[in-house]
Amino acid sequence: MYLAVVILLLCRLSFEASSVPIGSRSILRAIRDNSSADLPDAAVDLNATNFDYVLKDSPASFAVVEFFAHWCPACRNYKSHYEKVARLFNGPDAVHPGTIFMTRVDCALKINTKLCDRFSVSHYPMLLWGTPSKFASGGSEPKQDGEIRKIDDGRTAERLLNWINKQMGSSFGLNDEKYQHEDLHSNYSDPGQIARAIYDVEEATSAAFEIILEHKMVKPGNRASLIRFLQLLVAHHPSKRCRKGSAEILVNFDDLCPSGMLIDNTDKTLATNEMAALGNFQICGKEVPRGYWIFCRGSRKDTRGFSCGLWVLLHAVSVRIEDTESHTAFTTICDFIHNFFICEECRQHFYDMCSSVSTPFNKTRDLALWLWGIHNKVNGRLRKEEASLETGDPKFPKIIWPPKPLCPSCYLSWGHENSTNGQIDWDQDEVFKFLVGYYGKTLVSVYKKKGLNRNRRDEIAMTDDMVGATNAVVVPVGAAVAIVVASCAFGALACFWRSRQKSRKTRRNWS
Ligand SMILES: Cc1cc2nc3c(=O)[nH]c(=O)nc-3n(C[C@H](O)[C@H](O)[C@H](O)COP(=O)(O)OP(=O)(O)OC[C@H]3O[C@@H](n4cnc5c(N)ncnc54)[C@H](O)[C@@H]3O)c2cc1C
């Protein structure tokens, strides 16, 4: 009873401090006046069970956490203000996605008592600001000069956004419209930027798979090609959760997509149902896609995004494969693009470039440099097309890549950079070294960096199980070898896979 009175007093104090007038009528008016009342909440509800996990995993640079109580009238009134700001940053329609993660925690729920204590919540609503990782690892008394800060002036949407703008030196506005005020710049000389592309690679993988299902692209003739690509992803995708998701799909592939079903067109219902079941598998987990791009974000709505993410995925895979896998990986990528990249012109061009390869690849270097070379060919062609049709992204013009500031040593000292026709004297050893560092070491799952890798052994064991259980083997590429071994003895698979992972880890320390 005493506690309830204290909380009510706390709530009332903060309520009086707010600019919103007191009274049930005003609450109703606030709700009715809010034209966005029917929209789903943009701020993400967190609780004690997912708080650390979700924040650790957030690609956003900053986070705001609103601590509130569902019964507190001031909090209910404040909700529309908070939502107005949250809509700018959260969700698929966000104007500035990936910048600030807006969340809330209901301290009135018993489950959250310790969590709210951890952040010394003294009144409702109370807003805290910090980096997502600081929230995930932190707690204790928020200090004005500390890494987690109390937002002392966020009583209306305008004031909250002003406070944020002061912190970030930004000029976000409540009326910003999508892509209207984009301030994106291609910073070609910052090699660290690629680290954030892990989110785009996950999103592109998810999108690719969704497109395949949506457009019912799996046919008897290309089923094996999809399986081979999934096998490549199980072993070499830079994101841990995509490796796991690909393995899950592979394990269930025969059940979900039996070859007979694709041939038997008379039973369309079966085909549709099975496809829907396959669609229930989210290849990179249920958090992905997030509905935005970070590294691959265009300054216009219709530029970059998916195809950029797909290129990054292919480059990331190309530097991760073993020498012995290089030619199989090459044909796997060629077949996948040819069968499943929905852009007709792109897949045709790509396939022509694949077909012109006459000597088998023996080394990782061969594949990585080939992919880099053909990507530059595409860049060169598109640069002209985009210039004449004005279809390119003005902030991200196509260039012959990597530009000198990004990799000075890639350019031979006696060579010249002719950016009009791409005639550059490359030091290919240096280019390969650069690709390995850029798409390998720098582009990795963020979980490891953020200390979430403690279950690595479990994950490997689970992947062993999942990969081992499938019989969807067509061509042995990396994981496929493991699958064959597994069909003989699961124990052998576990040892094999673990030793692979260990040696990969020791040799490269990337994945
Ligand atoms: C396989 C494939 C084939 C395509 N073919 C066509 C086509 O025929 N016609 C068409 O109009 N569009 C095609 N596209 C789309 C086009 O290439 C771009 O992806 C799209 O225009 C978006 O460009 P972007 O500026 O995001 O950079 P992208 O070209 O998508 O590149 C993404 C990122 O990769 C890096 N990068 C750039 N060049 C290289 C390189 N040489 N090596 C390694 N990394 C590099 C850069 O950091 C860049 O930001 C294709 C895409 C793919 C995946």
The ligand as an SDF file (V2000), in Angstrom:
LIG
                    3D

 53 58  0  0  0  0  0  0  0  0999 V2000
   25.6620  -10.1740  -59.3840 C   0  0  0  0  0  0  0  0  0  0  0  0
   25.1320   -8.8180  -59.7430 C   0  0  0  0  0  0  0  0  0  0  0  0
   25.0660   -8.4140  -61.0360 C   0  0  0  0  0  0  0  0  0  0  0  0
   24.5570   -7.1590  -61.3780 C   0  0  0  0  0  0  0  0  0  0  0  0
   24.4530   -6.7810  -62.6850 N   0  0  0  0  0  0  0  0  0  0  0  0
   23.8690   -5.6050  -63.0130 C   0  0  0  0  0  0  0  0  0  0  0  0
   23.6590   -5.2300  -64.3840 C   0  0  0  0  0  0  0  0  0  0  0  0
   24.0170   -5.9530  -65.2800 O   0  0  0  0  0  0  0  0  0  0  0  0
   23.0040   -4.0650  -64.6350 N   0  0  0  0  0  0  0  0  0  0  0  0
   22.5700   -3.2340  -63.6270 C   0  0  0  0  0  0  0  0  0  0  0  0
   21.9970   -2.1800  -63.8940 O   0  0  0  0  0  0  0  0  0  0  0  0
   22.7920   -3.5450  -62.3270 N   0  0  0  0  0  0  0  0  0  0  0  0
   23.4130   -4.6990  -62.0040 C   0  0  0  0  0  0  0  0  0  0  0  0
   23.5900   -5.0390  -60.6920 N   0  0  0  0  0  0  0  0  0  0  0  0
   23.3060   -4.0450  -59.6430 C   0  0  0  0  0  0  0  0  0  0  0  0
   24.4960   -3.0750  -59.5260 C   0  0  0  0  0  0  0  0  0  0  0  0
   25.7340   -3.7230  -59.7110 O   0  0  0  0  0  0  0  0  0  0  0  0
   24.5700   -2.4020  -58.1390 C   0  0  0  0  0  0  0  0  0  0  0  0
   24.4820   -3.3850  -57.1520 O   0  0  0  0  0  0  0  0  0  0  0  0
   23.4890   -1.3840  -57.8990 C   0  0  0  0  0  0  0  0  0  0  0  0
   23.4870   -0.4350  -58.9220 O   0  0  0  0  0  0  0  0  0  0  0  0
   23.7380   -0.6550  -56.5520 C   0  0  0  0  0  0  0  0  0  0  0  0
   25.0150   -0.0510  -56.5960 O   0  0  0  0  0  0  0  0  0  0  0  0
   25.8260    0.4340  -55.3310 P   0  0  0  0  0  0  0  0  0  0  0  0
   26.2290    1.8430  -55.5290 O   0  0  0  0  0  0  0  0  0  0  0  0
   25.0830    0.1390  -54.1090 O   0  0  0  0  0  0  0  0  0  0  0  0
   27.1910   -0.4170  -55.3270 O   0  0  0  0  0  0  0  0  0  0  0  0
   27.3890   -1.9090  -55.6930 P   0  0  0  0  0  0  0  0  0  0  0  0
   27.9340   -2.0130  -57.0790 O   0  0  0  0  0  0  0  0  0  0  0  0
   26.1780   -2.6850  -55.4040 O   0  0  0  0  0  0  0  0  0  0  0  0
   28.5400   -2.3440  -54.6960 O   0  0  0  0  0  0  0  0  0  0  0  0
   28.3010   -2.5460  -53.3090 C   0  0  0  0  0  0  0  0  0  0  0  0
   29.5560   -2.1990  -52.5580 C   0  0  0  0  0  0  0  0  0  0  0  0
   30.6000   -3.0750  -52.9310 O   0  0  0  0  0  0  0  0  0  0  0  0
   31.8450   -2.3900  -52.9280 C   0  0  0  0  0  0  0  0  0  0  0  0
   32.4450   -2.5690  -54.2560 N   0  0  0  0  0  0  0  0  0  0  0  0
   32.2550   -1.8340  -55.3740 C   0  0  0  0  0  0  0  0  0  0  0  0
   32.9630   -2.3390  -56.3780 N   0  0  0  0  0  0  0  0  0  0  0  0
   33.6140   -3.4220  -55.9030 C   0  0  0  0  0  0  0  0  0  0  0  0
   34.5260   -4.3520  -56.4650 C   0  0  0  0  0  0  0  0  0  0  0  0
   34.9260   -4.2700  -57.7320 N   0  0  0  0  0  0  0  0  0  0  0  0
   34.9990   -5.3440  -55.6840 N   0  0  0  0  0  0  0  0  0  0  0  0
   34.6400   -5.4490  -54.4010 C   0  0  0  0  0  0  0  0  0  0  0  0
   33.7970   -4.5870  -53.7990 N   0  0  0  0  0  0  0  0  0  0  0  0
   33.2930   -3.5760  -54.5500 C   0  0  0  0  0  0  0  0  0  0  0  0
   31.5640   -0.9640  -52.5810 C   0  0  0  0  0  0  0  0  0  0  0  0
   31.8310   -0.7590  -51.2150 O   0  0  0  0  0  0  0  0  0  0  0  0
   30.0970   -0.8170  -52.8640 C   0  0  0  0  0  0  0  0  0  0  0  0
   29.4980    0.1460  -52.0280 O   0  0  0  0  0  0  0  0  0  0  0  0
   24.1050   -6.2930  -60.3540 C   0  0  0  0  0  0  0  0  0  0  0  0
   24.1820   -6.7050  -59.0150 C   0  0  0  0  0  0  0  0  0  0  0  0
   24.6800   -7.9600  -58.7020 C   0  0  0  0  0  0  0  0  0  0  0  0
   24.7210   -8.4020  -57.2600 C   0  0  0  0  0  0  0  0  0  0  0  0
  1  2  1  0
  2  3  1  0
  2 52  2  0
  3  4  2  0
  4  5  1  0
  4 50  1  0
  5  6  2  0
  6  7  1  0
  6 13  1  0
  7  8  2  0
  7  9  1  0
  9 10  1  0
 10 11  2  0
 10 12  1  0
 12 13  2  0
 13 14  1  0
 14 15  1  0
 14 50  1  0
 15 16  1  0
 16 17  1  0
 16 18  1  0
 18 19  1  0
 18 20  1  0
 20 21  1  0
 20 22  1  0
 22 23  1  0
 23 24  1  0
 24 25  2  0
 24 26  1  0
 24 27  1  0
 27 28  1  0
 28 29  2  0
 28 30  1  0
 28 31  1  0
 31 32  1  0
 32 33  1  0
 33 34  1  0
 33 48  1  0
 34 35  1  0
 35 36  1  0
 35 46  1  0
 36 37  1  0
 36 45  1  0
 37 38  2  0
 38 39  1  0
 39 40  1  0
 39 45  2  0
 40 41  1  0
 40 42  2  0
 42 43  1  0
 43 44  2  0
 44 45  1  0
 46 47  1  0
 46 48  1  0
 48 49  1  0
 50 51  2  0
 51 52  1  0
 52 53  1  0
M  END
$$$$
